[in-house]
Amino acid sequence: MHKRNGYAAMLGLLIVIAIGMLIYFLMAKAIFGPARQYMDRPTKPEDRPWQMEDLLVPENQIIPVPKKGQPELLEPVILTAYVQRNKAPRGSVKITFGKDCRVNAVWSTQYEYEKKICSLQAQMKGNVVPSKLYSDTNGQEDKTRLFFIAKGPYTQITRTADNLSQTEEGTAYILGWLRPDNTAAGTITITTDQSWSALYPFQTVIQTPAATN
């Protein structure tokens, strides 16, 4: 009899715990919405830059220099570009091209979405790829543009009006083309597990030469 009472009590406790967890997750969903929805995330990849990771050159290897007609990178170049998502502003990205053909990009943004404040920081490292040629939608090539790719971590913090927060971490990629006049355009892509990705186009707005030592 005591055993039956003990089993019944244990079963009742498990039911209470299960109900409590269900209520917790329902409340969390009501506050934040689905994990990807609160950031206006797609359910499928909009882009797959991880398929181009073979273009990233390890730090202990030399990067091929730009070809004739492409930006020469005889001096460091720093660009600042506006970033967008569905034509809405998403901060700016600072891209640095070194004389060693290495690329460093830092992206930061803070914006409001569905009464939530979203802050995102990303740091990406990579290189130029002189062998990759640009072609437009009509197949017209432009051999003067210099392709670049970089990859790194990002952190996204979302805060609600009740000052609750949710943190997301993943990988950010930047792909773009540097023109001979030191302007650039391309995309930034973020993903957590490669089952989805969100695309953010960017365009150069300011370009300044880096100070030399």
HELIX and SHEET records of a PDB file:
HELIX    1   1 HIS A    2  PHE A   32  1                                  31    
HELIX    2   2 GLN A   37  MET A   39  5                                   3    
HELIX    3   3 PRO A   49  LEU A   55  5                                   7    
SHEET    1   A 9 VAL A  77  ARG A  85  0                                        
SHEET    2   A 9 ALA A  88  PHE A  97 -1                                        
SHEET    3   A 9 ARG A 102  TYR A 113 -1                                        
SHEET    4   A 9 LYS A 116  VAL A 129 -1                                        
SHEET    5   A 9 LEU A 146  ARG A 159 -1                                        
SHEET    6   A 9 SER A 165  LEU A 178 -1                                        
SHEET    7   A 9 ALA A 184  THR A 191 -1                                        
SHEET    8   A 9 ALA A 198  PRO A 209 -1                                        
SHEET    9   A 9 VAL A  77  ARG A  85 -1                                        
SHEET    1   B 2 TYR A 134  SER A 135  0                                        
SHEET    2   B 2 GLU A 141  ASP A 142 -1                                        
END                                                                             
